[in-house]
Amino acid sequence: METAQSQEQTAPAAFTAFARFVLCGGGVGITSSFAVVALASWLPWALANALITVVSTLLATELHARFTFGAGGRATWRQHAQSAGSAVAAYAVTCVAMLVLQQMVAAPGAVLEQVVYLSASALAGVARFTVLRLVVFTRNRAQAAPTVHTALPVHATVTPTAAPAGTAVLSYAA
């Protein structure tokens, strides 16, 4: 019974998981933005951004596997690949939002650009959270579920009977 209760604690409720998702993902995102700026002083910005994006996606996936979704262990290669796919989809959503803004408004101001970008990021983040929770890390919770044995152990004893000499009959004692 204690194992079942500890398993419930490792699979956090949706609100708790979402808060952890925002903290882990947001923390990695903010750190990544500083890392891109620092690395861009040595490399072209596009290359620095690509490298930091790969590293930050790997790091965030590990954090989500260990803390956000209660898997309790390292992320698998399959989870890394699926998480990267969801990150690429989120990136595409923000790019499309910015392209649509530029098509609709000739010279959008910085505030409008930030509102559109952050709104698209928030929408993509909620969608990514949902994909990670329901698809990427759901199998870990199912595989990590404890095996519950409900049958009581059976003890066999040998009792003498009126059977022919040299044979014994097994009877079960509870």
URBEL-V963801 format. One record per pair of residues at least 24 apart in sequence whose ideal C-beta (glycine too) atoms are under 6 Angstrom apart, sorted by the first residue. I is the first residue (numbers start at 1). J is the second residue. Records with the same first field share a line. If there is no record, write none. Layout:
# URBEL-V963801
I = J  J
This chain:
# URBEL-V963801
3 = 146
4 = 146
7 = 146
10 = 70  72
11 = 70  141
12 = 70
17 = 68  69
18 = 129
20 = 67  68
21 = 68  129
24 = 63  68
25 = 60
28 = 56  59  60
32 = 56
57 = 84  87
69 = 137
71 = 137  140
79 = 136
82 = 136
83 = 136
86 = 128  131
90 = 124  128
93 = 120  124
94 = 120  121
